[in-house]
Amino acid sequence: MAHPFEKMFEKALARSHGDNNYVLGEAEKFKEQGYPPKEIYDVLKKMKGSFIAESDEAVLAEAVEEFSQYIDEDDEVEE
């Protein structure tokens, strides 16, 4: 079963292009709403590995890299 964030991230991915990374924006909105950053990060990482299109993977890679700043040092961040 897909994580509820995935559907929102997929919609944001479809709108993302060039310098406009809407996936990262959605991730930051979830964080502001109080969702655990580690949970959001894990969903982004999972999605990054599941897309074939280079443009989609690049957007997700950027979101993963930028969002990793919100992960506590105690949480394990695997690349």
C-alpha positions as CSV (number, residue, x, y, z in Angstrom):
1,M,0.0,0.0,0.0
2,A,1.4,3.4,-1.0
3,H,2.1,6.0,1.6
4,P,-0.5,8.9,1.6
5,F,2.3,11.4,0.8
6,E,3.1,9.6,-2.4
7,K,0.0,10.8,-4.2
8,M,0.7,14.4,-3.3
9,F,4.4,14.1,-4.3
10,E,3.4,12.5,-7.6
11,K,1.1,15.5,-8.4
12,A,3.8,17.9,-7.5
13,L,6.3,16.0,-9.6
14,A,4.1,16.4,-12.6
15,R,4.1,20.2,-12.1
16,S,7.9,20.4,-11.5
17,H,10.2,21.6,-14.2
18,G,13.5,23.5,-14.4
19,D,14.1,25.4,-11.2
20,N,10.6,24.8,-9.9
21,N,10.7,21.8,-7.6
22,Y,7.2,21.5,-6.3
23,V,8.0,18.1,-4.6
24,L,10.4,19.9,-2.2
25,G,7.7,22.5,-1.6
26,E,5.1,19.8,-0.7
27,A,7.6,18.0,1.6
28,E,8.2,21.3,3.4
29,K,4.5,21.9,3.8
30,F,4.1,18.4,5.4
31,K,6.9,19.3,7.8
32,E,5.3,22.6,8.7
33,Q,2.0,20.7,9.4
34,G,3.9,18.7,12.0
35,Y,4.6,15.4,10.2
36,P,8.0,13.8,11.2
37,P,10.8,14.9,8.8
38,K,12.2,11.3,8.8
39,E,8.8,9.9,7.6
40,I,8.7,12.5,4.8
41,Y,12.4,11.9,3.9
42,D,11.8,8.1,3.7
43,V,8.9,8.5,1.3
44,L,11.0,10.8,-0.9
45,K,13.9,8.3,-1.0
46,K,11.6,5.5,-1.8
47,M,10.0,7.4,-4.7
48,K,13.4,8.5,-6.0
49,G,14.4,4.9,-6.6
50,S,11.1,4.1,-8.3
51,F,11.1,6.5,-11.2
52,I,12.7,5.8,-14.6
53,A,12.5,9.2,-16.3
54,E,15.7,11.2,-15.7
55,S,13.9,14.4,-15.2
56,D,11.6,12.9,-12.5
57,E,14.6,11.3,-10.8
58,A,16.5,14.6,-10.9
59,V,13.6,16.5,-9.2
60,L,13.3,13.8,-6.5
61,A,17.1,13.7,-6.0
62,E,17.1,17.4,-5.4
63,A,14.1,17.1,-3.0
64,V,15.8,14.3,-1.1
65,E,19.1,16.2,-0.8
66,E,17.5,19.5,0.2
67,F,15.1,17.9,2.7
68,S,17.8,15.9,4.4
69,Q,18.7,19.0,6.3
70,Y,15.6,18.5,8.4
71,I,16.6,15.0,9.6
72,D,18.0,14.8,13.1
73,E,21.6,13.8,13.4
74,D,20.4,10.8,15.5
75,D,18.3,9.5,12.5
76,E,20.2,7.4,10.1
77,V,20.4,9.0,6.6
78,E,21.4,6.4,4.0
79,E,22.2,7.3,0.5
